[in-house]
Amino acid sequence: MKRALLVPTGATGWLAVVGLAAALHARETRRAAIAVFVIGLIPVAVMTTTVYDWRYLTPFLPIWAIAAALGARTLFDALPRSLPDWTRAPAIWLSALALLVLPAVVPAVREGEREARTLERRLAFERESIAELGAGVAARREILFSDRPDFAAWTVDRVGEPNPHGLPERGAATATWFHVEKQDSVRGDSASGRR
């Protein structure tokens, strides 16, 4: 439930609860709200019975976002009429929502940028590594074993289905490995120090 209450962001999850309450309160939207609430319980049940991982909520984010938007709209409509007119301007409410979302967005963007730089370096390294093996293996029509078969298949333009016809075992001395350290670990060669 904690994860569900922190969606779409930690500062706006409460708006989704307000939106759900508002939808349940209105007769026109009650049936839809109940159906959506039951659908929203799916990731909560999965996280409770299997792995506690927020990513199970990702496919259901539109449900929470709509509920949060409805919650914000409900609060806007509940403003006392005695407040100045400028407090009812859409720009004010959009700015308030942006301020609620900002604390979650800024760190996520920074983390995404940091991960992108790391993955760029890794991709370049992997492409260089497989380019050295790929050309020779493809020319000789040898089997290329890899701990990352999809990437290897895409890069050397070969089928990536693992062992479709009972080919030699991956630890065979004659097998060409994309990551040599994997071959060593299969053989039990811990003295190599690679990994």
C-alpha positions in Angstrom: 0.0 0.0 0.0 2.9 2.3 0.7 4.1 2.1 -2.8 0.6 2.7 -4.2 0.2 5.8 -2.0 3.5 7.2 -3.4 2.3 7.1 -7.1 2.4 9.1 -9.4 5.0 10.9 -7.1 5.6 10.9 -3.3 4.1 14.4 -3.1 1.0 13.8 -5.3 -0.1 10.3 -4.2 -2.5 11.8 -1.7 -4.2 13.6 -4.6 -5.0 10.2 -6.2 -6.8 9.2 -2.9 -8.8 12.4 -3.0 -9.7 11.7 -6.7 -10.8 8.2 -5.9 -12.9 9.4 -3.0 -14.5 12.1 -5.3 -15.2 9.5 -8.0 -16.8 7.1 -5.5 -18.9 10.0 -4.1 -20.4 11.0 -7.4 -23.2 8.7 -8.6 -22.2 9.1 -12.3 -18.6 7.9 -11.7 -19.1 5.4 -8.8 -19.2 2.2 -10.9 -16.2 3.2 -13.0 -14.3 4.2 -9.8 -15.0 0.8 -8.2 -13.8 -1.0 -11.4 -10.7 1.1 -11.6 -10.0 0.7 -7.9 -10.2 -3.1 -8.3 -7.8 -3.0 -11.3 -5.5 -0.8 -9.3 -5.3 -3.5 -6.6 -3.6 -5.9 -9.1 -0.1 -4.5 -8.7 -0.6 -4.1 -4.9 -1.6 -7.8 -4.7 1.4 -8.8 -6.9 3.8 -6.8 -4.8 2.3 -8.2 -1.6 2.5 -11.9 -2.7 5.7 -11.9 -4.8 8.3 -9.1 -4.9 8.1 -5.7 -3.4 9.0 -3.7 -6.4 7.5 -0.4 -7.5 7.9 -1.3 -11.2 4.8 -3.4 -11.0 2.9 -0.1 -10.7 4.3 1.3 -14.0 1.6 -0.1 -16.4 -1.1 1.3 -14.0 0.4 4.8 -13.7 -2.3 6.3 -16.0 -4.9 5.2 -13.4 -3.1 7.0 -10.6 -2.4 10.1 -12.8 -6.1 10.4 -13.7 -7.1 10.0 -10.1 -4.6 12.6 -9.0 -5.8 15.0 -11.6 -9.4 14.4 -10.4 -8.2 15.0 -6.9 -6.6 18.3 -7.8 -9.8 19.3 -9.6 -11.9 18.4 -6.6 -9.7 20.5 -4.3 -9.9 23.4 -6.8 -13.7 23.2 -6.9 -13.8 23.1 -3.1 -12.0 26.4 -2.6 -14.0 28.9 -0.6 -15.7 31.5 -2.7 -14.4 34.2 -0.4 -10.8 33.7 -1.8 -9.6 36.3 -4.4 -10.2 35.5 -8.0 -6.6 35.1 -8.9 -6.4 32.0 -6.7 -8.8 30.3 -9.1 -6.6 30.9 -12.2 -5.6 27.7 -13.9 -2.0 28.9 -14.0 -1.9 29.0 -10.2 -3.1 25.5 -9.9 -0.9 24.2 -12.6 2.1 25.9 -10.9 1.1 24.3 -7.5 1.0 20.9 -9.1 4.3 21.5 -10.8 5.8 22.4 -7.4 4.5 19.2 -6.0 5.9 17.1 -8.8 9.3 18.9 -9.0 10.9 17.3 -5.9 10.5 13.8 -7.6 11.2 14.8 -11.2 14.6 16.6 -10.7 16.4 13.7 -8.9 14.9 11.2 -11.4 16.2 13.3 -14.3 19.6 13.5 -12.8 19.7 9.8 -12.0 18.5 9.0 -15.6 21.3 11.2 -17.0 23.9 9.5 -14.8 22.7 6.1 -15.9 22.6 7.1 -19.5 26.3 8.1 -19.4 27.2 4.8 -17.7 25.2 2.8 -20.3 26.7 4.7 -23.2 30.2 3.7 -22.0 29.1 0.1 -21.5 27.5 0.0 -24.9 30.6 1.3 -26.6 32.7 -1.3 -24.7 30.4 -4.1 -25.6 30.3 -3.2 -29.3 34.1 -3.0 -29.4 34.4 -6.4 -27.7 31.9 -8.2 -29.9 33.2 -6.5 -33.1 36.6 -8.3 -32.5 34.9 -11.7 -32.2 31.9 -11.2 -34.4 33.6 -10.8 -37.8 35.8 -13.9 -37.4 33.0 -16.0 -36.0 30.6 -15.0 -38.7 33.2 -15.7 -41.4 33.9 -19.1 -40.0 30.2 -19.8 -39.3 31.2 -20.8 -35.8 28.9 -20.9 -32.8 29.1 -17.8 -30.7 28.1 -18.3 -27.1 27.2 -15.3 -25.0 25.8 -14.4 -21.6 24.0 -11.6 -23.5 22.6 -13.5 -26.5 20.1 -10.9 -27.7 22.8 -8.2 -27.8 25.3 -10.5 -29.5 22.8 -11.6 -32.1 21.8 -8.0 -32.9 25.3 -6.8 -33.2 26.7 -9.6 -35.3 23.4 -10.0 -37.2 22.9 -13.7 -36.3 20.1 -15.7 -34.8 20.2 -15.4 -31.0 18.1 -18.4 -30.1 20.0 -20.3 -27.4 21.0 -23.8 -28.3 18.1 -24.6 -30.7 19.4 -28.0 -31.9 21.4 -29.4 -28.9 24.6 -27.7 -29.9 27.9 -28.3 -27.9 27.8 -27.4 -24.3 28.7 -23.8 -23.5 31.8 -24.8 -21.6 33.4 -26.6 -24.5 37.1 -25.7 -25.1 36.5 -24.9 -28.8 33.5 -22.6 -28.2 33.9 -18.9 -29.0 32.7 -16.8 -26.1 31.7 -13.1 -26.3 32.6 -12.6 -22.7 35.7 -14.7 -22.0 35.2 -14.4 -18.2 31.9 -16.3 -18.6 33.8 -19.2 -20.3 36.3 -19.2 -17.4 33.6 -19.3 -14.8 31.8 -22.2 -16.5 35.1 -24.1 -16.5 35.6 -23.2 -12.8 38.7 -21.2 -13.6 38.5 -18.8 -10.6 42.2 -18.0 -10.8 41.7 -15.9 -13.9 40.4 -13.0 -11.7 38.2 -11.7 -14.5 34.6 -10.7 -14.1 
